[in-house]
Every structure is written in structure tokens, then in C-alpha cells.
Amino acid sequence: KRKAFTLFILSFLVALGSCSTKKNTVGSRAFHNLTSRYNYYFNANESYTNAIKRVEKNFDFNYTFPLPILIMGDKQVTSMVGGDMDRAITKCTDMITRHSITVKPDRKSGAMSVKEKRFFNQNEFIRWVREGWLLIGKARVWKGAHDEARMTFEHILVQFPETPMWFESQVWLARLDLIAGDLVAAEDRLRTISANRRYPKNK
């Protein structure tokens, strides 16, 4: 019994240590990725997806006027999705606050491979926190908070370069240009990213 209790206490202390965002270990990353994905991101994405489905089902096009390029800039849409988008933003914000790991892991001795350098140089080590930033930006576009959305996507461009999120943020920034009526800026941005050799063609 004493050995079992001791093992329980040790396991508890190890688990407690892995919960810290001040340590960047395999255990801490696994814990925060798991918790972020299923306790926060899943629910945030469900709210976001449900709002989009509601718009697709209930949006009324006015065929007496030219149809909009993007309906996400319409006031009718903003009123339809506001509550769900706010929930998605709140969930993602809480996730970032509680589960973000930005501290660097301990370096191994010797030279690092290209893959190891890329991993070590990340600004965020929890995948679902990175995804959360993107979802916040998208939700802000749909709810009509365009200035805040632009700031979110520009944050992603700085913090997460050379990732698919970087390209997706550029596309969403082009959408914001379209909503603002700046077709030239939108076209320039889309031409630039499509010409980038790192552009994910499957997207």
C-alpha cells in the first residue's frame, strides 16, 4: 500500500509539473496540445462552424442589386453570427492564455539539423494555440470586427512565418481588402502569395 501511494504521489507530481507552461518538454507539450484541442479548440470550432452553416441556410440574397463578392461583409450576416463568433473567440482566447508555450526547450549538445532548428526557432510550441489565433481572426471577420481581424492576421504573419497559417492569413487579409472595396490591394496580395514557391498548392 505504501509503495502504491508513493507511486501515486510521484505520478501526480510528474503530471502537475507537465502542466506548467513555463517548461517546454515532450510531456508539457503533449498535455497542452491535448487539452487545447479537446477542451477549447474543438468547442470554438463547433461554434464557428455552426454559425457558418446558419448563414448558408438563412442568408437572403437581394437579386435586385449586384450580388456581393463576399457575404461576410453584410450587416445581416453580422447579426446572425455574433453570438457564436463571440463564443469561439472567448474559447480561443482562454486557450491561448492558459496553454501557450513560448519558452524554448532545452537544447541538445552538438549541431542541430534543419528540422531541429526550425522546431527550436518557433514562437509558439502548441499547435492548437497557433490554430486558435487563426480562428480568432476568421471569427472577427464574420462578426464585422474588421480592424481587430486585420491586427490578428498581421500578428500571425509575424509570429508564424513559413507555415500554412501564414498563407491562409494572407488570403483572409485579401478578403478584408475586398470588403473594404480595395480591389487593387486584394489582387496584389493574392498574386504575391500565389507566386510564392512555398504556397501550399493543395489549399
C-alpha angles and dihedrals in degrees: 000000000000091000092048091050091048091050089049092052092047092049090049092051092048091050091047091051092050090056093067118106088204091074125064108203135135088259097049093047091049092049095048094043091051095045093043094051100047104026098042120005095047092055093042091051091047090056091047094048094046090053092052091049090052091053093048090051101041109027112120115214116211103221093187089075133047108282116250120255089223123019092200088083093058120109091222089060093048092057092047098053105030099103096046093044091050089053091049091050093047093050092049093045091052090048092052092047095050105032110029115123114194100153113107120249120243111280121237119232117260133032119326125229121239090259092050092049091051090051094046093049095056118122092211126032100190111083096204092051088057090048088048091060090054093048090051090054093049093047091051090054092053094047091050099250091131099160091051090046092052091051090051094052092046088052088054091050090056099039102038110035121164092029131110086248089064091059094043090052089053090053091051090049087054088053089053088052089052092049089051090050095246098134094165093057091046093051093047092051094048093047091050096052095042089054091052109107090218092058108128101241093197088065 
